[in-house]
Amino acid sequence: MDDDRLERTQRRCGERLTRRDLLRMAAGGAGALALAPALGARPARAGAAPSGRLTVGMGSIAPTLDPHRLVAAPATIPYYAMFDPLVTVKVTDPTVLEPALATSWRNVNDTTWEFRLRSGVRFHNGDGFSARDVKFTIERALNPDNKLPIRTRVASVKTVETPDAMTVRIITLEPDPILPKRLSTLFIVPADYVAKAGAAGFEAKPVGTGAFQFKAFARGTAITLAAGPNSWRGAPKVAEVIIRNMPEPGVRVAALKTGEVDLIDGVPPDQAADLQRGGFAVSSAVRGAVFMYELGSILGLTPFKDKKVRQAVNYAIDKEALVKEIMRGYGRPAQGQLVGSDAFGFAPNVPAYPYDPNKARQLLAEAMYPNGFDTVISTTQGANPNDKEITEAVVGYLQRVGVRAKIEILQFAVFAQKFYDDKGGRGAMFAWAPAYYQVMDADFALNWFDSSRPEKRYNNPEFDRLYRASRTEMNPQRRLQQLQQAAAVLREDPPAMFVLQPANVYAASRRVQGFTARPDVIITFDSIAKT
């Protein structure tokens, strides 16, 4: 994949807003094989036993410890500590897969993938790991009676064969070029234990092969993990990890300052500098997701039916100023597409929409809205970094080109209901961030805009043709070209207002060593020590 970044050559036209303007808006309410260990883990020093307790304050934690019942990160962070997939995606190069419970894999033919498994691995309860567990896991995920959200990640699988105890063959319904990537999000569970304990028993006391094992779970409050015995990933450095649910950013920051917790996520950008001055280590990684406003393009009664209107609102927003002033530099402007340059499928020749309010007014006039129009812009508060504050600033930009938007703040439960609404319940402008982590592949973001989806988000036959072709194209270069061509279609006929890629911002005490922020929002506890 060509990893060259798109040059930032956008023309910054007149009527640029000052920082004071922005803050006023925000306050106004209007098959190659790798040999590295998975998950960034490194074996501990010989003779160094895990020691100490790491306490992490997070904005949300997993509501279940069954790794197949939730696919949303960062709530899945404990899954990566307790369980392993067959392979992992290298976060610094999404074209590279790294071994985990599988040591090698190959295409037998276009619809058959063969995986050779790691020998000597044991689950936390002592059960040995084998091909039988992989077959059981995939079939558990596929069983519609289980109603597991992970099913969509392996929906292309037809059957699973186990030629021997250390070999798995997965046969797909049609060619699936990224099945190994999809499997990087499916955690392997022990067949005998789950069958005996049942779904409820396994959820109450999960068992995996990871470097950490289950210790305690207070639903909605905290998850406690203990260093596991003899992990193939190597011994972790801390003996215990406590992940605490702390939804309020101010509470997390205060807890870090008092020493109640050692590491926090979701640091408010405007507090990062203060924490650094206080001696805390602040780090960040741009998230593998684009924060955007889905536009009601297939809802015939809205102005957004006209693509000129959708283009106009993209020209109306100064994305670079939003990153600089609202996000305090923690993030980067969206590049006129649903992924960033860190994803396979990024199109470097698809330009960003520059800030050009005059062009926005021109397009609105051509669409027969010379005086603008009234609309509603729906957003969450806290589901994405500074989502409410960004929306308030966006409303100010839209006002300047004649689009009068009223903000609707959605509680997360209401947001989730509207998100899957198949009758246009999301309305005209709906804020969310389609993620392409943990696989760092454009497929995971583009799939939401296929016209066959029940949520009815978008309908463009040319996009459908290109995207659907990419889903069965086994040649990586041709698949890359198809994804990039699909991105060009979405830029010309935008289903959304592309805004920015937010950064995950973390802060840690001086005693925390070895923490690395990642674009897939995973925290690799294996490598973290506490002095």
HELIX and SHEET records of a PDB file:
HELIX    1   1 ARG A   19  GLY A   28  1                                  10    
HELIX    2   2 ALA A   38  GLY A   40  5                                   3    
HELIX    3   3 ILE A   77  MET A   82  1                                   6    
HELIX    4   4 ALA A  131  LEU A  142  1                                  12    
HELIX    5   5 PRO A  144  ASN A  146  5                                   3    
HELIX    6   6 PRO A  149  VAL A  154  5                                   6    
HELIX    7   7 LEU A  179  LEU A  183  1                                   5    
HELIX    8   8 ALA A  191  ALA A  204  1                                  14    
HELIX    9   9 PRO A  249  THR A  258  1                                  10    
HELIX   10  10 PRO A  269  ARG A  277  1                                   9    
HELIX   11  11 PRO A  303  LYS A  305  5                                   3    
HELIX   12  12 LYS A  307  TYR A  315  1                                   9    
HELIX   13  13 LYS A  319  ALA A  321  1                                   3    
HELIX   14  14 LEU A  322  ILE A  326  3                                   5    
HELIX   15  15 PRO A  357  GLU A  366  1                                  10    
HELIX   16  16 ASP A  387  ARG A  400  1                                  14    
HELIX   17  17 PHE A  412  PHE A  419  1                                   8    
HELIX   18  18 ASP A  443  LEU A  446  1                                   4    
HELIX   19  19 ASN A  447  PHE A  449  5                                   3    
HELIX   20  20 PRO A  461  SER A  470  1                                  10    
HELIX   21  21 PRO A  476  GLU A  492  1                                  17    
HELIX   22  22 PHE A  525  SER A  527  5                                   3    
SHEET    1   A 7 PHE A 212  ALA A 218  0                                        
SHEET    2   A 7 ALA A 222  ALA A 227 -1                                        
SHEET    3   A 7 GLU A 240  ASN A 245 -1                                        
SHEET    4   A 7 ARG A  53  MET A  58  1                                        
SHEET    5   A 7 LEU A 263  ILE A 264  1                                        
SHEET    6   A 7 ALA A 496  ALA A 508 -1                                        
SHEET    7   A 7 ALA A 281  VAL A 286 -1                                        
SHEET    1   B10 PHE A 212  ALA A 218  0                                        
SHEET    2   B10 ALA A 222  ALA A 227 -1                                        
SHEET    3   B10 GLU A 240  ASN A 245 -1                                        
SHEET    4   B10 ARG A  53  MET A  58  1                                        
SHEET    5   B10 LEU A 263  ILE A 264  1                                        
SHEET    6   B10 ALA A 496  ALA A 508 -1                                        
SHEET    7   B10 PHE A 291  LEU A 295 -1                                        
SHEET    8   B10 MET A 429  TRP A 432 -1                                        
SHEET    9   B10 PHE A 373  THR A 379  1                                        
SHEET   10   B10 VAL A 403  ILE A 409  1                                        
SHEET    1   C 7 PHE A 212  ALA A 218  0                                        
SHEET    2   C 7 ALA A 222  ALA A 227 -1                                        
SHEET    3   C 7 GLU A 240  ASN A 245 -1                                        
SHEET    4   C 7 ARG A  53  MET A  58  1                                        
SHEET    5   C 7 LEU A 263  ILE A 264  1                                        
SHEET    6   C 7 ALA A 496  ALA A 508 -1                                        
SHEET    7   C 7 GLY A 331  PRO A 333 -1                                        
SHEET    1   D 2 VAL A  87  VAL A  89  0                                        
SHEET    2   D 2 LEU A  97  PRO A  99 -1                                        
SHEET    1   E 4 ALA A 102  ASN A 109  0                                        
SHEET    2   E 4 THR A 112  LEU A 117 -1                                        
SHEET    3   E 4 THR A 167  THR A 172 -1                                        
SHEET    4   E 4 VAL A 157  ASP A 164 -1                                        
SHEET    1   F 2 VAL A 512  GLN A 513  0                                        
SHEET    2   F 2 ALA A 529  LYS A 530 -1                                        
END                                                                             
